[in-house]
């Protein structure tokens, strides 16, 4: 009887340790993915700002062109 209990206890400890290592790995993957998404989000924001500034500049040029063409 003691052997059965000890075997089961050891099996549960191994399973617990395996689960702990897997959770640790998943936490690391989650952190890495979060950091990647933050970098991508920052790049999107920067490109949106550049595109917005370009559109604004083009609109100002168009407005100036229209103003100089008026009689």
N, C-alpha and C positions, 0 to 999 in steps of 0.2 A: 504494500500500500504506500509506504513512504517513497519508494522508487517512482511510482506513478505520479505522485504529487510533485516530487522534485523534477521529474521530466517535464511535466506540464508547466511548472514554475519557470524552468529554464527556457522552454519554448515561448512562453509569454514574454519573458525578458528580451529574448532575441527579436520577437515581433515588435515589441515596444521600441527597441533601439533602432530597428529598421524604419519604423514609422517616424521616429524623431529625426533621423538623418534625411528622410525624404521630405519632411516638413521644412527642415533647414534649407534644403536645396530649392524647394519651391519658394521660400521666402527670398532667397538670393535672386532667383529668376524674376520674381515680382519686382524687386527693387531695381534690377537691371532694366526691366521693361518700362517701369515708371520713369527712370532717368532718360531712356530713349524717347519716350513720348514727350517728356518735357523739352528735350532738345528739338524734336520735330515741331512741337507747338511753337517754340521760340522762332524757329526758322520760318514757319508759316506767317507768324506775326510780322517778322522783319520784311519778308517779301511782300506782304499786303501793304505795309507802310511804304515801301519803295514803289510799288505799283500805284498806290494812291497818290504819291508825290508826283510820279510821272504823269498820271492822268490830270492832276491839278495843273502841272506845268503846261501840258498840251492844251488844256482848256484856256489857260491864260494867254498862250500864244494865239489860239484861235480867236479869242476875244480881241486881242490887239490887232490881229489881221483884219478882222471885221471892222474895227473902229477906224483903222487907217484907210480902208476902202470906201468908207462913207463919204459922200460929198460935203 
